Amino acid sequence: MRRTVMHERTSPSSSSSRPAVYRAVHDPDSPATLSTTVVHALADCMGVDPTDGRISLYDAVDPDALDKLFRPRHDGTARLGGHVSFVVADHRVTVYSDGEILIDPPASDSRTDR
């Protein structure tokens, strides 16, 4: 099952000590929901297993509402553009109407091998 079609870390400007922004793209034609793609992208970014329960969207955003937000209308026409941002585990997640997902990790990456 294809959840994302692209993963990429983009380097910050050389004058910044911030970690790279993580990019993923949701494929609306895949069987995966947008919220599932976001969880998998966060897991990839954080270096954790998406099924171990460490990542939950519920405290930041309603996953069902996120899935419906950019879904085509009942008549098949596309929704207007836009984006939504929220924070999960200190990572700012921005989801765009075209399926692009940007994850901005915290300034000091607190990942540990667990």
Secondary structure as UniProt FT lines:
FT   STRAND          4..10
FT   TURN            14..15
FT   STRAND          21..26
FT   TURN            28..29
FT   HELIX           34..46
FT   TURN            50..51
FT   TURN            58..60
FT   HELIX           63..69
FT   TURN            74..75
FT   STRAND          83..88
FT   TURN            89..90
FT   STRAND          91..96
FT   TURN            97..98
FT   STRAND          100..104
//
